[in-house]
Amino acid sequence: MTTPAVDPAPLDPLPPVPLMPSDAAAADAQFGTHDEGGESAHAPVQATCANCGTTLLGPHCYACGQPVKGMVRHLSSILADAADTILNIDSRIFRSILPLYFRPGYLTNEYFEGRRVRYVTPFRLYFFLSILAFFLMQIAIGDANFGNAGDDGNDAIATAKTAQEVTQRRDEAIAGLKQAQSVTPDAGKRGIDKAIEKIQKKADKRLQYLKKVEDAKAKGESAPSDPSSEDLNFNIADKTWDPKANPVHLGGPKFLDDKITQMLGHAKDNMNKLGKDPKPLILGAIGSLPQVLFVLMPLFALLLKIFYVFKRRLYMEHMIVALHSHAFIFLSLLLLVLVGMAKAWAQGAAPWLEGILNLLLFVIGWWLPIYLFVMQKKVYKQGWIMTMLKYAMIGTCYTVLIAFCAAAAFLVSLATV
């Protein structure tokens, strides 16, 4: 016996939600105004694409792809969008930095699993950390002391013509350094001691040279060449290079020969100044390293593709590994620079911190290769022995590439700075 179906009791309608004046205005703009009888005065108004007329369902037209926002708007809005496009630095940076440094391979595996929107994209993370790391490196090197204290005294001694001048200039330079040493903290006195020792050796060499000159004159022989006037020279076609007497001639366009001649002149001047003030050349080489590493990163991804060819991963997957690896390297360099700057400050202000900072530098330095090895193991999921062999081979090949490109960058800075 079947039971007759009973219609369920109708649900009570929800009470109308009162609209604020601004909400009512928005509703009127979207759905049209209403008359007193409750009927719509005109049809609902919906936004459409200005390009193809399709009804818009979001900030972009799904038919033609044109965005709703154009360039004709407030400049502040455009600048905000540009900053977000380039850096995209928001709360996601905090969810990305910590696992990037403390959890090898975690961000890469999350990206491969499709969980991407909660983290900063790999390229933006790499770009942000590389710019920040090299910026701080240039600041640290700009403030660094390369141990050239007393170079003015060395130059004066090198140009002295008599033994009496050598002795006088040596004593004046040493006296000035000892006076500075008396008001220098203990941590900085070692550098001044080295500068005094350097001046003493320079004076002894100059005195030996002047004695050889006197002996040569007494014997009627030609005087030996002055070491202070020795200069760096290039040999071209078995002749000493000279921009006028023996310029570069490659047989190509004249502007190319002139450009190479000009670069050789820069390199010669910079090499002669390198021992006195290496800071500009080092800053120039470091300034070109971001471009060098940016060029090398696809090669690193290619190395991963070759060594893991049987994993059948796409090249762009290896590129994601390369981006996260380099982002971690830049983050490690950033920490090393910060701890190094703190150590330089602690030498004079808080010597008791030096031991802690040295231990921190040791830990950061060793965590870098360990992290990269564990990351490679977790991403590619091979055995420990195979991972170790491939890690060693990839690391060797990439280190050679970096050394070669760093030397090329130094030579470029030598010829252009």
Beta strands, then each sheet from edge to edge (+ up, - down):
strand 1: 235-236
strand 2: 239-240
sheet 1: 1+ 2-
end
